[in-house]
Amino acid sequence: MSDGLLGGFTVTMIRFLDVISFLLVWGYTAVFFLILKTFLPLRGNVIAKVPAFVVCGFLADSIIYPNDPGGLFGTMLLFILYILLFYRGTWMEKLSVLLVFYPALIAINHLMLDTGGRFFRLITQAEYEDALHSPSLMLISTGIHTATLLLRLLFWIGAWLILRNFLSKIRSRLDTKTWLIIDMLMLASFVAIFTILCFMPEKTAIMYPICGASIFSSFGCMYLAAYLYDSMQTTYRMKQMEAQRDYYRERAAQEERVRSIYHDLKNHLLVLENRQNTEETRRMSETLRAQIENYEDYVHTGNEFLDLILKDKAAKAREKQIDFSALVDFKGMDFIEPLDISTIFGNAIDNAIEASESLPQEERLITLRSERIRDMLMISIENNTAPGAQPAGVTTKKDRFAHGFGIPNIKKAVEKYDGQCRFRQKEGTYRLNILIPL
């Protein structure tokens, strides 16, 4: 091959690699932009997000050299302004973004730059300045640069796959004090990466473990934040479930005592009726019997927690003059946790009661059914609704057709047991059907 053809081929390959590098840079920008967007919500509409993506490209591809405090702090200032202008969130969340992602960003960019330079000198025994006068050396340099960009892209794709669940979980969930603790831990890697790039001499390998530790610490703090959130949620659910369990056990004991007292009272009434058969004693007996019926109207479902929930909801329905009927067989359903039983039945019945309040008294009706059909638990709650009521899932201040309020919690509890919810609204009726496999 002649020198002219060889030179033309070299130039073509360099241009081709430049195109590949351009695509890798913006692919890397897209991944980094996605990571930031998962942690903090963007401001504005779709059009406003375009400049946010473009500015993110300049930040993501920033090159940091050793002993360059101006470039280091200048890039940090641009990063701060970028977060403040284009993202929403508390000041603590934005500070966390700076402490987590900025050290990782400059560390991986510097490592790829330095590694590429070392590899170029190793295989060519030349300096980068020599490549400016040699097409073959420029081709090698461009190829190495493209490879480092590919490695950087793969690194951030891996980081996204690892962090995406953590970022979406902890966003806006931790309080200020917890974030302050996390940020104090992140500060160590932030200071370390600044120190090594500002004060360590060039061409030293000691920056590699420090940069690696900085990246590991930053992402490790994200895992720690997600772990703290999970622990807080688990503790909260356990305390809530224990408190609810203790409450229902106490209520069950009280119910038993009251039913025992009223059992004796019925015997006393029989004696009273036999001894004095006057109009006054008959009225007294009727009044006492009506009061006793409230305690005898007790739904036995086979689950003590559900018994008390239905007892409370039935009393609430009576107060609001709502006809409430329940036919429930919940025997053998002990695999459903008490907190989930309360979430499913409590929210569903409360929604039905609130929807019924806007109806005339003669139309207020709630029907609850639950039974085992083969290997499925079927739960159905149906109630009448006012004409023109809002669709399911919509709640307004004027019309608290509150089926929408507890639906997310009901769905979450049902899906925990691989179940499904179906909501159906027809003319004048609303129905919730739940199926849970046994």
N, C-alpha and C positions, 0 to 999 in steps of 0.2 A: 504494500500500500504506500502510495507516495506521501510526501510530507503534507501536500495540500489537502489530500483526502483525509489523512489522519487528523490534520488540524480542524477540518470541517466536522468530522465525526466527534471530535472532542468538544467543540463549541456546541454542537447539537445535544450531546449528552449533558453538558452543563446546563443548558436551557431547560432540558427535560427534567433534570433534578431540581432546578429552581422552581418549576411548576409544581412538582411533587412536594417540595418544601413549603410552598405557599399554601397548598391544600392541607398539609399536616398542621401548619400554624393555626389556620382557622378551624380545623377540626379540634385541635387542642383547646382553642378559645371557646368553642361550643361546649365542650365537656366542662371546662372550668366555669363558664357562665351558668351552666345547668346546676353545678354544685352550689354556687352562690345563691342562685334563685331558689333552690330547695331549702336553704337555710333561712333566707330572708325574702319576703315578697317584694316584687318590683313595684315601683310607682307607675302611674299612668296607664295608657292604653297600649295597643300593639305598636302604633306608630312611634310612641315615646320609647319603646323598648329597643328600637333599631339603634339609636345613638348609644344606648347602654351597652349593646353588644359590640359595637365598633370600639368604644373606649376600652372595653374589657379585652379586646384583642391586643391593643397596645400594652396594657398592663401584663397580660399573660405572657407576652413575648419579650418582656423587659429583660435586658442583659445586665447583670451586676458583676463588676470586676472587683478583685481584692484592692484594699487600700483606696477605695473610692467612696468616702462618706457622703459627698455631695450627691452622687447618683443613688446611693442607698436611701438617704433620707428624702431626696426628691421623689423617688418612686413611691416611698411610703406615704408622703403627703398627697400624691396623686391618687393613691389607693384609698386614703381616708376621704378625700373629696368625692371620689367615685361612689363610695358606699353611702355617704351622706346625701348625695344628690339623687341617686337612682333607686335607692332601696328604702323600704319602710321597716320600722321596728324600733324597739327601745334603744337607748344609748348603750345599755349593757350588752345587748345582742350585737350591736354594731362593733363595739369594742372587742367582743369575742371573735367576730369574723376577722378583724384585723390581726388579733393575736394568734389565731389558728392558721389562717390561709396565707397571710403575707410571709411569715417565715418559711412555710412549706414551698411557696411559689418561688422565692428568691433562692432557696436552697437547691431545689431541683433544677432550676435554670442555670445556676452557677455550676452545679455538678456536671450537667450535660455539656456545658461550654468547656469546662476545664478538662473533662475526660476526652472530649473530641480533640482538643489541642494536644493533649499528651499522646493520644493514639496517632495523630498526624505526624508528630515529631518522631515517634517510635518507628513508624514504617517508612518514612521518607528521609529521616536524618536531616530535615530542613526546618526552617522557621516559616511561619505563615507569610511573612513578607516576601519570601522567595516565590510563593505561589502566585504573586501578582505578576511575575515576569515569566511564568512557565505554565502553559495551558494544561500539561499533564498533571502538574502539582495542583493546579486549580480544580481539575476534575476530581482528584483524590480528596481535596479539602471539601468540595461541594458534596461528594458522596458521604463523607464522614458526617458533615453537618446534617444532611438529610436523615442519616441513620439515628443521630442523637435526637432529632425532632420526633422520629417515630417512637423511640424509647420513651421520650417525655410524654407523648400522647398515650402510649400504653400504660404508663405509670398513672396518669390521671383517670384513665378509664377504669383501672383497677381500684383506685381510690374512690371513684364514684360508686362502683359496685359494692364496695365495702361500707361506705359511709351513708348511702342513700337512706337506708332504714333508720340509722341513728339520727340523721339530720331532720328528717320529717317527723321523727318521734319527739325530739327535744325542742323543736322550734316553738317558742312562746309558751312552753310548759313549765319551765323552771323559774323560781322566783329570783329576785335580785340578789339575795344573800347567797343562794346556791351558785348563781352565775359568778359572783364575786370570788368565791372559792376556786371555781374552775379557772377563772381568768388569772388568778394568782399563780396557779400551777402552770398555765400556758406562758406566763411571763418569763419563766426560766428558759424555754427554748427560744423565745423572742430575743432575749438579751444575748444568749449564746451565739445565735447566728449573726447578730450585729457585731459582736465582739470579734468573731473569727474573721469576718470579711473586712472589718475596718482596721484591725491592728496586727493581723498575722501576715508574715511576709509571703510574697508570691512563690509559686512552685513548691508548695509544701503539701504533703499528703495528710497532715493532721486535720485539715478541714473536712476531709471525707467522713470520718466517724462523727464529727460534731454536726455536720449537715444532716447525716443520716439520723442521728439521735434527735435533732430538732424536728425533722419530719415525723419520726415515730412518736415523739412526745405530743406534737400538735394533734395528730389523729388519735392518739391514745386518750387525750383529754376529751375528745368527742365521744369516744366509747364510754369513758367514765361518766360523762354527763347523761348519756342514754341509760347507763346502768343505775345512776341515782334516780332518774325519772321512773324507771321500772320498779325500783325498790320502793319509792314513795307511793306509786300506784298500788303495788301489792300490799304494802302496809295499810294504806287507806282502805282498800277493799276488805282486808282481814278485820280491821277494827270496825268497819261498818257492818260486816256480816256478824261479828261477835255481838255487837251492840243490838242488832236486830234479833239475833237468836235469843239473847238474854231477855229482850223486851217481850218476845212472843212466848217464851217459857213462863215469864212472870204473868203475862196475860192469861195463859192457859191455867195456871194455878189459881188466879183470881176467878176465872170463869167456873172452875170446878167448885170453889168455895161458894160462889153465888148460887150456882145451880143446886148445891146441897141445901143452902138456906131456903131457897124458894121451893124445894121439894117438901121441906117441913111445913112451909107456909101453906102449901096446897092442902095438906092434911088438916091444918088449923081451919082453913076456910070450909072444908067439908063438915067439920064439927060445928062451926058457926052456922052453916046453912041448916043443919039438922035440928039445932036447938031453937033458933029463932028464924022463922020464915016470914019476915016482914019486908016491906018495900025498901026500907033503908038498908037492911042487911044485904038484900039482893043487889042493890046498886053498888054497895061496897064490894061485893063479891065480883061483880062484873068488871069493876075498875081494877081490882087486884089481878083478875084473870088476864085482862088486857096487858097489864104490865108484865105478867109472867110469860105471856106468849112471846115477848121480845127475846126472852132468854131460852125459850124452848125451840124457837125458829133457828135451829143451828144446823148448818150444812156439814155433813160428815163426808169428807173426800178421801179419807185414808192417809192424809198428810196433815199433821197438826199445825204446821205453819200456814198452809193454804186454808185450813179451817178458820183460823183467826183472821186472815186477810179477808176472806169472804164475809165473815161475821162483821168486821168493821165496815166493809164497803156496803153491805146490805143495810146496816144501820144508817149510813150516810145517805143511801138512796131513799130510805123511808123518811128521813128528815126533809128531803126535797120532794117528797110525794112522787117518787118514781117507782114503778112496778119492776122489781128486780127478781128474776128467777134464775136459779143455778142448778144444773144437773151435771155433777162433776164426779168422775171416778179417777182418782189419782193414786190408786194403790200400786205399789211397785215402782213408783217414779222417784225413788230416793236418790237417783243419780243426778237429779237437777238440784243445784245448790239453793239453799233458802233465799239468798240474795237475788238469784235469778228468777225464782218463783215470784218474789215480791216485785221485781222489775217487770216481768211479763204481765202478771194478772193485775198488779196494782196500777200500772200506767194505763193498761187497756181499759179497766173499769173506770178509772178517773176520767179518761177521755170521753167515755160513753156517758158518764154522769154530766159532765160539763156540756156535752152536745144536747143532752135531754132537757137541760134547764130552760132552754129557749122555747120549748114546745108547750102547748096547752097541757094541762094536767092529764087529761084522758089519753093523750098520745105518748106519754112518757113511759117507755118500755125498754128494758135491757134484758137480753137473754144470753146466758153463758152456758156453754156445753163443753164438756171435755171427756174423752173416752179413748180407750185403746182399740185401734182397728188393726188387727193382725200385728205387724211389727212397727206400727206407727202410732205416735201419740197425736191425737187431733184435738185442737182447741179452737173454739169458735165463739166470738163475742159480737153480738148484733144489737143495734139500737136504732131507733127512729131519729131522723134529722129534720131540721126545718127546711122548707122549700127555698132553693137558692142559696143553700149553705156553701161555704167555700169548699173546694176540692180537698181530698185527703192530703194531709201534710202541710196545709196552709193555715196559719193562725194570724188573726188580726186583733187590734186592740178593741174594736167594736164587737166583733164576733169571735169569741174564743172557742171556735170549733176546734177543740184542742187535740184532735187526733194527731196533729203534726208535732205536738210538743214532746210526747214520749216515744214516738215511733223509732227514732234512731237508737234509743236505749233498748227498746223491745227487740229490734232487729239484731243488735249486737248480742243480746242474751240468747236469742234463738239460734243465731249462727254459731255460737260457741258450741252447740250440740249438733252441728251440721243440719240444723233445721231451716225451714223456709217460712216467710211471711207473705201473705197475699191480702191485698186491701181492695175491697169492692164497694163502690157507692152507686146505688141505683136510686130510683125515684122514692125519696122519703126514707131510705134505709142506708145504713153503713155497716159493713161487715168486715171483721178481721179474722182470717183463717190462718192457723199456725199448724205446721206439720213438723214433728220431731221424730227422727228414727230412733228406735229402741235398740 
